[in-house]
Amino acid sequence: MKQSASEKQPPASTRSQARRQRRKKLRTHYLADLAENNPELFAKKWNWLLEGWVREVTRRAPLLREKDGNWTPLAGALIADVKDMLQSIGDRAAAAEMSATLATLNEAQMQAMAKAVEKRLAPKQWRAPIGFRPDTSA
């Protein structure tokens, strides 16, 4: 298994960050083992994870802040983490899944952004001014 940039992160400052880093490391080792020994199960697990990442990218893309006021981690950061994870799993797995994974996540991000922007830029329905009656005889 390759050493990726995401594994060279600084030590976690909180317990939750430490748990998150530990889970990520264990998941990467598990997926690397699956990719070597059971490619069919790896593909199934990867697609299951990809569905969750698509939901998270869709949630994060239009947000800047959460409801509690904290900054939302960017969807692009999640996509970069997934790319790093896939590269660290192995060359064969990365070659097989990289293009489809990145295309799926980028498409989900663009669709979420387009949906968020469309609401704000959509033409407004103006009400007729008071006392103005539209001509219905035509």
C-alpha positions in Angstrom: 0.0 0.0 0.0 1.3 3.4 -0.9 1.8 6.3 1.5 -0.6 9.1 0.6 -0.6 12.7 1.5 -3.7 12.2 3.6 -1.8 9.8 5.9 0.9 12.4 6.5 -1.5 14.7 8.3 -0.5 16.4 11.5 -1.6 14.7 14.7 -5.2 15.2 15.6 -6.0 17.9 18.1 -9.3 16.4 19.3 -10.5 13.0 20.2 -13.0 13.1 17.3 -10.3 14.0 14.8 -8.2 11.1 16.1 -11.0 8.7 15.8 -11.8 9.9 12.3 -8.2 9.5 11.2 -8.0 6.0 12.8 -11.2 4.9 11.0 -9.9 6.3 7.7 -6.6 4.4 8.1 -8.4 1.2 9.0 -10.8 1.6 6.0 -7.9 2.2 3.6 -6.1 -0.9 4.8 -9.3 -3.0 4.6 -10.0 -1.8 1.1 -6.4 -2.4 0.0 -6.7 -6.0 1.2 -10.0 -6.5 -0.6 -8.7 -5.0 -3.8 -5.8 -7.5 -3.7 -7.7 -10.6 -2.6 -11.3 -10.2 -3.7 -11.8 -7.6 -6.5 -15.5 -8.4 -6.8 -16.2 -7.6 -3.1 -14.0 -4.5 -3.4 -16.1 -3.2 -6.3 -19.3 -3.8 -4.3 -17.9 -2.1 -1.2 -16.5 0.8 -3.2 -19.8 1.4 -4.9 -21.5 1.4 -1.5 -19.0 4.0 -0.2 -19.4 6.0 -3.4 -23.1 6.3 -2.9 -22.5 7.8 0.6 -19.9 10.2 -0.7 -22.3 11.3 -3.4 -24.9 12.1 -0.8 -22.3 14.0 1.3 -21.0 16.0 -1.7 -24.6 16.9 -2.6 -25.2 18.1 1.0 -21.9 20.1 1.2 -21.8 21.7 -2.2 -24.3 24.5 -1.8 -23.5 25.2 1.9 -21.0 27.6 3.4 -22.1 27.2 7.0 -23.9 24.6 9.0 -27.0 25.5 11.0 -24.9 25.9 14.1 -22.8 28.6 12.4 -19.6 26.4 11.9 -18.0 26.4 8.5 -18.9 23.5 6.3 -16.0 21.4 4.9 -15.9 21.9 1.2 -17.2 19.2 -1.2 -13.9 19.5 -3.1 -12.0 18.5 0.0 -14.1 15.4 0.3 -13.4 14.6 -3.4 -9.7 15.1 -2.8 -9.7 12.8 0.2 -11.5 10.1 -1.8 -8.9 10.4 -4.6 -6.1 10.1 -2.1 -7.7 7.1 -0.5 -8.1 5.4 -3.9 -4.5 6.1 -4.9 -3.2 4.7 -1.6 -5.2 1.5 -2.1 -3.2 0.3 -5.1 -2.4 0.9 -8.7 -4.9 -1.7 -10.1 -7.8 -0.5 -8.0 -7.0 3.1 -8.7 -6.8 2.5 -12.5 -10.1 0.6 -12.5 -12.1 3.0 -10.3 -10.5 6.4 -10.6 -12.2 7.9 -13.6 -15.7 6.6 -12.8 -15.4 7.7 -9.1 -14.2 11.2 -9.9 -16.7 11.7 -12.7 -19.5 10.6 -10.3 -18.5 12.8 -7.5 -17.8 15.9 -9.7 -21.2 15.4 -11.4 -22.9 15.3 -8.1 -21.1 18.4 -7.0 -22.1 20.3 -10.2 -25.7 19.2 -10.0 -26.0 20.3 -6.4 -24.4 23.7 -7.2 -26.6 24.2 -10.2 -29.7 23.3 -8.2 -28.7 25.8 -5.4 -27.9 28.6 -7.9 -31.0 28.1 -10.0 -33.3 28.8 -7.1 -31.6 32.2 -6.6 -31.4 33.2 -10.2 -34.9 32.0 -11.3 -37.1 34.8 -12.6 -39.5 36.0 -9.9 -43.3 35.8 -10.4 -44.4 39.4 -10.2 -47.9 40.2 -9.0 -50.0 42.6 -11.0 -50.1 46.1 -9.6 -53.1 47.1 -7.5 -55.9 48.4 -9.7 -54.4 46.8 -12.9 -56.6 44.3 -14.6 -55.0 42.3 -17.4 -56.8 42.3 -20.7 -58.4 38.8 -21.1 -60.4 39.6 -24.2 -57.6 38.8 -26.6 
